[in-house]
Amino acid sequence: MTTVVVLGAGAWGTAIACHLATGAAQRHDVTLWARDRAQAAAIAQHRENLRYLPGVALPEAMRVDSDIAVAVRADVLLAAVPVAALVGLVQRLAAAGVHAPLVWLCKGFVAAPELPAGVGLAHQLIAPHWPAPVGVASGPSFADEVARGLPTALTVAASDARFAAEVTAMLRGDTLRAYESDDIAGVEVGGAIKNVLAIAAGASDGLGFGHNARAALITRGLAETGRLLEALGGQRTTLMGLAGLGDLVLTCTGNLSRNRRVGLALAEGKGLAEILADIGHVAEGVHAARAARKLAAHNGIDMPICEAVDRVLHEGLAPRDAVLELLRREPRAESA
C-alpha cells in the first residue's frame, strides 16, 4: 500500500485525496494535510470540507492532519497548494527532513530572483534541490467533479520516467484516467497559460462578443502558449493533449472556472479586489498574466492576448478596449 500525503486542503487537494481513498483507488493510505490547525480539526470533525468543497463526504479511510511531520512517512507527496505557496511549502518540507518524491497539482509560475526572468516554471526551481524525483499532474479537472466521481483525465510528467509511470498508475481509478508525458516543461506551461486565456474568454463572453470570438481567442491563445512553451524547452505536441488543449477548452468554457469568472466580472466593470473577494478562492491567472508577460519579454516572443489580460488586470485597461486593440493588430501568417 502506498502512503500518500496530499498537502493543501483546498478544493483540489480535498478532491484528489477523496479520489485516492475511494473505490478501486483505495489501495493507498491517504492523509490530507491542512496548514491551518483549526481547518484540519473542522474537516476531521465534520468529515467534509465545508469551506472549499461543501457537500462532498470524506471517505472514512482518509485521515486529516495539520502536522507537517506526517509528510516524513510518505511514499509520495502531492502538493495542492496555490502555486504562490509552493516554494515556501517545499522549503518547510525540507526543513522537516522530508525526502519523498513530490508532485505538484497547482498551475502557474513561481517567482525567484535566481530565475533568468525572475519568474519561471516550478521544476526549474525545485528539481535541482529536491532529493527525490519531482513531477506535475495537470489536465481538465474541476475539483468538484473529481470529488463526485465524474469521469476525468490527467497528464503526469516528471523528472524521472519511472516515477511518472508510478504516479500515473497511482492516480488511475474507477473514473479517473491518467497518462504519462515526458514533457514536464510543456505540461507546466499549458497549465499556467490556460488560466490567463480563461480570463480573456470570460471577458469576451461577458462583453457579448459571441462564440466565434471565443473560438478564435482559444485558438490564437494556443498559438501564444506554443511560442512560450518552445522558448522554455517544451514540446508543441503537448499542447494537443490534456494539459494543453483539453485544459484550455475546459477553463475557457466551463463556468466552474474561477479564472473565467474573473473575466466575466471584469466585463461587468467590477474591480479586481472585489472580484477576488467574491470568488473566495485563488484565481491563478491573475498572477500568471504578469509572469507570462515577463517571460515573453525575456525570451523575445509575442504574446498579445496575455499582455492584454495583464494590462486589464493591473494597468486599468478596459476589457472592451483590450479587445479592440487586439483586433487592430497587423495581420500575420497564422503559423507565425
KAFEN-V811342 format. One record per residue. N is the residue number from 1. OMEGA is omega in degrees with one decimal (* if undefined). Layout:
BEGIN
N_OMEGA, N_OMEGA
END
This chain:
BEGIN
1_-179.7, 2_176.3, 3_-176.4, 4_172.4, 5_177.2, 6_-174.1, 7_-178.3, 8_-174.3, 9_169.2, 10_-177.5, 11_-174.6, 12_177.4, 13_179.0, 14_-178.4, 15_-177.3, 16_175.4, 17_177.1, 18_179.0, 19_-176.5, 20_-178.7, 21_-173.8, 22_169.4, 23_-177.3, 24_179.0, 25_-172.1, 26_172.9, 27_-176.9, 28_170.8, 29_-167.7, 30_172.4, 31_173.9, 32_-179.9, 33_176.2, 34_-179.5, 35_-176.8, 36_-176.7, 37_-179.3, 38_178.1, 39_178.9, 40_-179.5, 41_-179.9, 42_179.0, 43_-179.1, 44_-178.3, 45_-175.6, 46_-173.7, 47_-178.6, 48_175.3, 49_-172.8, 50_-176.9, 51_-170.7, 52_-178.3, 53_-177.0, 54_177.0, 55_179.4, 56_-179.8, 57_178.0, 58_175.6, 59_-178.2, 60_-176.3, 61_-175.1, 62_178.2, 63_177.3, 64_-176.6, 65_175.8, 66_-179.8, 67_-178.0, 68_-180.0, 69_178.5, 70_-179.0, 71_-177.9, 72_-176.0, 73_-175.2, 74_168.5, 75_179.6, 76_175.7, 77_173.9, 78_-178.2, 79_-178.1, 80_176.0, 81_172.1, 82_-174.1, 83_179.0, 84_-179.7, 85_-172.4, 86_-177.3, 87_177.4, 88_177.8, 89_179.9, 90_177.6, 91_178.3, 92_177.5, 93_179.7, 94_179.8, 95_179.8, 96_178.4, 97_-179.5, 98_-177.3, 99_-174.2, 100_172.6, 101_-169.9, 102_174.1, 103_174.3, 104_-178.4, 105_-178.3, 106_-174.0, 107_-179.6, 108_179.6, 109_175.4, 110_179.4, 111_177.5, 112_-177.3, 113_-178.6, 114_176.7, 115_-173.4, 116_-179.5, 117_-175.1, 118_175.6, 119_179.1, 120_-177.4, 121_-174.7, 122_-176.7, 123_177.8, 124_-176.8, 125_-170.6, 126_-172.4, 127_-177.7, 128_-174.0, 129_-177.3, 130_-172.3, 131_-179.0, 132_178.0, 133_175.9, 134_179.9, 135_179.9, 136_172.6, 137_-174.3, 138_178.3, 139_-178.7, 140_-168.3, 141_171.4, 142_-174.8, 143_-177.3, 144_-178.7, 145_176.0, 146_-178.7, 147_-179.5, 148_175.3, 149_177.1, 150_-175.1, 151_-176.5, 152_175.7, 153_-177.6, 154_171.5, 155_177.7, 156_174.2, 157_-176.1, 158_178.1, 159_-179.7, 160_-174.8, 161_-179.6, 162_178.7, 163_177.1, 164_178.9, 165_180.0, 166_179.9, 167_177.2, 168_179.0, 169_-179.3, 170_-176.2, 171_-177.5, 172_178.8, 173_-175.6, 174_-173.9, 175_179.9, 176_175.4, 177_176.3, 178_-176.7, 179_179.9, 180_172.4, 181_175.2, 182_-173.8, 183_-177.5, 184_178.5, 185_-179.5, 186_179.0, 187_-179.8, 188_179.9, 189_178.8, 190_-179.4, 191_-178.4, 192_-173.9, 193_-179.0, 194_178.9, 195_176.6, 196_-179.0, 197_176.9, 198_175.0, 199_178.3, 200_179.8, 201_177.8, 202_178.9, 203_178.6, 204_179.3, 205_-179.8, 206_178.0, 207_177.1, 208_-177.0, 209_169.8, 210_-176.2, 211_179.5, 212_-178.5, 213_-179.6, 214_178.7, 215_178.4, 216_-179.8, 217_178.7, 218_-176.4, 219_179.3, 220_174.7, 221_177.1, 222_177.5, 223_176.0, 224_179.8, 225_180.0, 226_178.9, 227_179.4, 228_-179.5, 229_179.4, 230_179.6, 231_-178.1, 232_173.0, 233_-180.0, 234_-178.2, 235_-177.3, 236_179.8, 237_178.3, 238_-178.9, 239_178.6, 240_-177.7, 241_-175.1, 242_-177.8, 243_177.5, 244_-176.3, 245_-177.9, 246_-178.8, 247_-179.9, 248_-179.6, 249_-179.8, 250_-173.0, 251_179.2, 252_-173.7, 253_-175.4, 254_-176.0, 255_169.7, 256_-179.5, 257_178.3, 258_-178.4, 259_174.7, 260_179.4, 261_174.3, 262_179.8, 263_178.4, 264_-179.3, 265_175.6, 266_179.2, 267_177.4, 268_179.9, 269_179.6, 270_177.0, 271_-175.1, 272_-179.0, 273_178.8, 274_-178.9, 275_-177.5, 276_176.8, 277_179.2, 278_-178.4, 279_176.5, 280_177.4, 281_176.0, 282_172.6, 283_-169.3, 284_-178.3, 285_-179.3, 286_179.2, 287_-179.0, 288_179.9, 289_178.9, 290_179.0, 291_179.0, 292_179.6, 293_177.5, 294_-178.9, 295_177.9, 296_179.2, 297_-178.2, 298_-176.5, 299_176.8, 300_180.0, 301_-174.5, 302_177.0, 303_-172.0, 304_-179.2, 305_178.7, 306_178.0, 307_179.9, 308_178.5, 309_179.1, 310_-179.9, 311_176.2, 312_-176.3, 313_-166.3, 314_-177.6, 315_173.9, 316_176.5, 317_179.4, 318_-179.8, 319_-179.3, 320_178.9, 321_178.4, 322_179.4, 323_-179.8, 324_177.3, 325_178.6, 326_-179.5, 327_-177.5, 328_-179.0, 329_179.3, 330_179.9, 331_178.4, 332_176.8, 333_-175.5, 334_-177.2, 335_-176.9, 336_*
END
